[in-house]
Amino acid sequence: MTGSFDLWKLTKGVLFYALVIAIVVIAVFPFYYAILTSFKAGTDLFRINYWPTSFSLANYQSVFSQGAFPRNLLNSVFVASVTVALALFLAVTASFALSRVRFRGRGLLLMTILAVSMFPQIAVLAGLFEVIRFLGIYNTPWALIFAYTIFTLPFTVWVLTTFMRDLPVEIEEAAIVDGATPWVIITQVFMPLMWPALVTTGLLAFIAAWNEFLFALTFTVSNQTRTVPVAIALLSGGSQYEIPWGIIMAASVIVTVPLVALVLIFQRKIVSGLTAGGVKG
């Protein structure tokens, strides 16, 4: 019996690690192949190789020398950063009210905020387009910031509210006794304790704004205001019949590497932020 048990335990371990390896390969292979293709040039692009056979930086040079890609990259950084700042500011103040202030309909309001995220982008595109035109921010980065903030707020409010609910009430009561205002309690008492949740929601909001395509395509029309997803989609070759795969892959690698680096740097805080409030007691 002991031998059979050990064999079954060994088999389970082998199957588990085999499954983990398969998932990692499936998840990482597209990015690996994009990197591989980005270093190819000429006819090498159309040869299927899974190992490096050539090394050329021509595609990366073309990305930065053709069109307004550097400007598009700066646009994406600006839009995503401002979106994160606005979303976190509004979400922190809203989560304080939803988690600490008792009022009628608090639960219903929180569910309504979360329900907003269930609407697909295409369902609100026409209405949002009219609002943006009315505000006079069409074809500006502020149009994207406005749209992205609306769509990132529900998730950030939900996560921060859940996290703030688990903070000890005694900390808030002690601050009130010391004469702290609600703003002081939020900024100087709660926020230092909320870094895992703030990093999680901020990073996910940044990734969402960085990768978004539909709103960026609809609300901007000039190369000077477009973000990188649209800029990559509109990259053209030497003729209308040529698709510059090498340049597209190089541009994709350029915009993906920063996100991968951020996730690897903050992975521990991301996990702790997402699991906040999931365990009681």
N, C-alpha and C positions, 0 to 999 in steps of 0.2 A: 504493500500500500504506500509506503514511504517513497519507494522508487517511482511509482506512478504519479504521486503528488508532485515530486520534484520535476518530473518530465513535463507535467501539465503547466507547472509554474514557469519553467524555462520556455515552453512553447508560447505561453501568453506574453512573456517578456519580449520574445523575438517578434511576434506578431505586432505588438504595440510599437516597438521601435521601427519596424518595417512600415507601419502606417504613418508614423511621424515623418519618416524620411520621404515617403511618397507625397505627403501633404506639402512638405517644405519644397520639394523639387517642383511640384505643380505650381506653387505660389511664386517661386523665385525664378523659374525658367524664362518666363516672358521678359522680365527685366534683364536677365543675363543675355538673352538673345538680342535684345535691343542694344545693349552695350557692345556686343560682338559686331552687330551690323553697323553701328555708328563708326567703327574704325575701318570699315571696308570702303573701297572706292572703285569706280569703273565697273568692269564686268564681275568683280568679286561679289558684288551685291546680289547677284542672281545665282551664285553657287551656294548650295546648302552645306554649311560646315558648322559643327557644334563645338569646335575648338578653334582658337585664334590661328589664322593662317596669314594674316597681313595686319599691318598697323599703320594707319594714316590719320592725320589730324585735319585732313582737308574738309571733312564735313563740319567739324567744329569751327573752323575758320570761316566757312561759308555761312554758317548760322549767324555769326556776329558781323559779317561784312555785308550780307544781303538784307535789304529791307530795314525794318525798325524793330528787330527782335530785342536788342538791348533796352529800348524804350518800353517795349511790351513787358519785359521782365521787371523793370522798375515799377510799371503800373500794377503788376500783380502783387509785388511786395507792398506797395502803398495801400492798395485796396484791401488785401488780406489783413494787414497790420491794423489799419483803422477799423475794419470790421470787428476784429477781435477786441480791440480796446472799447468800442462802443457796446458790443454785446456783453462783455464782462461787467462794464460799469452798470448797465441797465439790469443785468441779471443778478448782480450782487445786491443791489438795492431792492429789487423785486423779491428775491429769495428771503431777505430779512423780513419783509412785510408778510410774506406767505408762511414763513416758519415761526415767527415770533409774535406777530400781532394777531390777536384773535378778533375775527369779525365774521359776520354771517355770509355764507356762500364762499368761504375760503377754498374748500375742497373743490367745489364746482368751478371756481375760477382757475384753479391749477389744472384741472382736467381740460378746460376749454383752451388754455394756453398750449397744452400738449397736443390737443386735437388739431391745432393749426398746422402742425408739422405733417399731418396725414394727407394734406392736399398736395397733389402733384404739381410741379412747377408749371406745366402746360395749362393747368386749369385756371391759374391766376395770372397768366402771362398778359392777356389782353387788358385786364383791369389795372394791373401794375404798370403797364406801358402808358396808359392814359394818366395815371397819377404822376408818373415821372415826367411826362410832357407838361402837365399842369404846373408842376414845381419848377420847370425850366432847367432841369438837370440832365436832359437827354444828351447822349454822346459825351458824357463827362464821367470821370471815375466815381463821382458822388452818386450817380444812378446805380452803379453796381454795389456801392457801400450800403445804400438805402435798401436795396433788394436783399442783399446777403444778410444784413442785420436782422431783417424780418424773419428770415428762414432759419437763422442760427439761434435766435432767442429762445424758442420753446425748449430745445434740448438743454441749453445752458441754464435756464431758469429751473428746469426739473432737477438736474443733477445738483446744482448748488442749494436748492431748497432741501433736498434729501440730506445733503451733507450738513447743512446748518441746523437741521432738526436734531441731529445727534450730538451737537455740541452741548456741554453741560449748562443747564440754566443758571447754576450758581455763579459761573463766570460773568454772565450778563448782569445778574443781581448785584454782584460786588461792584461792577463798573457803575451801575446806576447809583448805588450808595455813595460812591466817590464823586458823583456829580457829572458823570459822562453823558453826553447827548447821544441820540441814536447814531449820528454820523461818526462820532468818536468810537462808539461800540463797534460799528461795522469796520472802520478802517484800522483801528489800533488794537482791537480785541479779537474780532473774528477773523479778519483777513490773514494774520500771521498763522492761524490754525487751519486755514482753508487752502494752503498751497497745493496739495495733491489734486483737489477738485478744480482749482483755478487752472492749473497746468493742463489737466485733462480736457476740460471744456474749451480752454483757449486754443490748444493744439488741434482739437477736432474741428473747431470753428475755422481755424487758419487753413487746414487741409480742405475743408469744404469750399471756402472762398477761393483758394488757390486753384482747385480743379474744376470749378463750375464753368459750364460751357454755354448753356441755353440763354441765360440772361446776358452773359457777356456778348454773345452773338447778336442778340436782339437790341440791346440798349446802347451799343457803341457801333459806329460805322466808319471811323477813320483809324488808320494805322497808329496814330499818336495816342489814342485812348484805349485801344484793344489790350486785352490781357493775353498771357501766353497760350492758354488752350485754343483760343480762336486764331492767334497768330500761327500756331503749328498747323492747324487745320487748313489755313489759307496759303501755306508755303507752296510755291510753284516751281516747276523745273524750267528747263531751257525752252520748252514748247508746251502747248496746251495738252499734248498727248503724253507728256513725261511726268511721272510721279517721283519726286526726289526722296526715295526711301532713306538713303543715307543721311541726308540733312534732317529729315523728320525724326529719325531715330536719335541723332545727336542732340536735337532740341529737346526731345522727350527725356533723354538722360539728364540733361542740364537742369530741367525743372523738377525731376524726380529725386535726384540725389539730396537736395536740401531737406526734403520731407523725410526721407529715410534716416538721415542723420538726426533730425529732431526727434523722431520716434525712438531711435536707439538711445539717445541721450536721456530722454524723459520717460522711458518705458516703465520704470518702477513706480513713478508718481501716477502714470496713466492707469496702471492696474489698481493701485490703492484708491484712486479717485473714482474709478468706475464701480468698484465694489463697496464704496462708502454707503452705509445705511442698509447694506444687504444682510448683515448679521446683527442680531439683537442679543443683549445680555452680556 
